[in-house]
Amino acid sequence: MVSISGLYDIAFTFYFATIMAHCTGSGLDHTLSLASFAFVMCVFLVDIIRSHKLVFGFFNKSMLTFLIIVFLSILWAVYPKYVFSRDYSNILMEGPQMLMISLALSQRIKCKEDVIRYFKIYLIAIAYLLFSIIVKTPPSHYLSGVRIGTVTGLWVNALAKLYCIGLGLIYYFLSKAESYKKIPLLIMAALLILFTLLTGSKNGILMVVSITFLAYFLHGSFTGKVRIIVLTLILGTILLYLMFNVPALYNIIGYRMETFFDIFTSGNGFAADSSTSTRSDLMGFAWTMFLERPFLGWGFANVAGYVAAQGYFIITYAHSNYLELLADVGLIGTLVFYAPHLSAFGKFSKKIILYRNKDMLNCTVYAILIVILLTDYSSVNITTVYYWAIIQLIYYLARYTEYEECNR
């Protein structure tokens, strides 16, 4: 008979796979998403009924407090119709799901070994995501300059962040795997790097290089640090060579990197790279909003309302987690949102930097957290459940490793 923990593991594997690879929101994808969420909730409810216990810790409290601020922001919103708008805010759909999945994870995760198990489940879901993209993408797309991966319903920058997280987890599992088990992990790592290139995401390339460098730099001795610096430079050089010399990759990412570099060399890059220019404008709007109302912001999803009021050619969010949050819910809401991130960051920093603990698990997860915090400047993940799930797992690992340190 399958235990309640085993049911959780099956349900979450199904759930993570569907929210990554089947998120178009229509047809079979929508049915699978609803079914996987219902599966997790059924196991969760059975667990509560059987154990007569609901785990409600710091992470859950932080998420609930953030959601309360978001929902209450309609009371002070400058553009209240945007707070719960189906076009510009999906908080009514995603908010309750975020909280319930957070509670289910809290109920399941009880020790460091559970966290590692769920890192494996998360990596399995990313592997399924890759498989789904390969199966669904027409071969002609690889040669026509189409950015690969959007068949899943995820935008390319979100895919790149998932690939980066997967790559970091692989680096840990490679350090523990027996020789024959390393081959599939190395193949998956190569595929993650390749498909990051195929997303056409500039941030994705930086994330791949950063996660590789940080994971091994934090873990290595002095000679190891020198070695990874050299290897990172080689990796970066290889990626640039491929982008500019393989026609299929140039059509997807190479020309985008050229115009990006033009910003720093000739100053004309913004004219050529409309994507970068638009993002810069949107971030500027959000920063202006924050300066005007710094404590509680303008109301959730109100960057879109402000942009519309300015008559900008596109009505959308700020394309930056930090600036979107600062503009929408101010300093208070932003600090509540990032409280688990900062708690985990502090615990890992103390263990790895202060106590010089070189455990590969802590180093790779710390590297993932650093890359997430850095790339949140240029991406928005406020209501993305798989984003919150990996942060929750990272937070739990930080908490359990701190507990181990205190009890030595």
C-alpha positions, 0 to 999 in steps of 0.5 A: 500500500502506498504511504501518504508520503508516497502519494504526495510525491506522485501528486507533486510530480504530476503537478510540477510537470503539468504547470511547467509543460502544460500551461497554455490554459486551454484544452487538454493542458487546462484539464491536466492542470486542474486534475494535477492540482485536485490530486495534490489537494485530495492528498493534502486533505486526507493527510490533514484529516488523518493527522489532525495537524496543519503545518503553518510556518514562516513561509506560509505566513509570509505568503498569506501576509503578502496575498492579504496585502495584494487583495487589500490593495484595491482599497488604495489602488489608483487604478482599482479595475486593474487589481483583479483584471483578467487581462493584467492580473491573475491573482484571483486564480493563482493566489489561492493556488499558491497558498494551497500548494505552499501548505501542501509542501509544508505538510509533506517536507519534514527533513533535509532528505525530503527536500532533496527528494523534492529537488529530484521531483522538480528536476524530473518535471524539468526533464518532462518539460524538455521532452514535451518541447522536443515532441511538440516543436516542429523541426522547421522551427529550429532553422527558422529563427523561432524562439523554442519552447513557447509551445508549452505556454511558458514565455522563453525567459521563464523557460530559461530560468527553469533550465538554469535551476535544473542545471544547478540541481544537476551539478549537485546530483552529479557530485553524488552519482555513481559513474554510470548514473552521471551519463544521463545527468550530463546529457540533460545538462547539455540539453538544458544549455542547448535549449537555453540558447534556443530560447533566444533569452539574453538573460538565459545565457547569463544565467547558465554561465553564472550558475556554473561559475557560482556553484563550483566557485563556492564549493572549490578550494583555492585551486578549484576557484581558479580552475572554475574561473578558467572553465567559465571563461571557456564556457562563455567563449564557446557559447558566444562562438556557437551563437555567432557562427551556427546559423540556426542559433544566430537567427534565434539568439546571436543577432539579439546579443549583437544588438545588446552589445551595441548598447555598450559599444556604440550607444545605438543598441536601444534603437536596434533592440526594441525589446531592451528599449521597451523594458527600460521604459516600463521599468522607468514608469515603475520606478517613478510610481514607487518614488511617488508612493513608496510605502504601500504602492499604487495597488496590485497590477497598477503598473499596467494602469499607469502605463495605459494612462501615459498613452504608451504603445503597449499596456503591460507589467514592469518586466522586473519583479523588484520594480513591479512589486515596489510600484504595486505594493510598495516597500512593505509588500516587497519586503514581505514577498522577499522575506523567505528569500532573505531568510534563506540567503542569510542562513546560507551566507552564514554557513558557506561564507562565515563558517566556510562549509563547502557542502556541494548541496548547500553551494549549488542551492545557494548559487541558484538562490543568488541567480534567482535574486539577480535575475528577478530584476529582469523578470516577473514571477510574482504569481508563478507557482513553480517559482514559489515552490523552488523558493520554499524548498530552498528556504526549508533546506536553509532552515534544516542545515542551520538546525544541523549546525546548531546541534553539532 
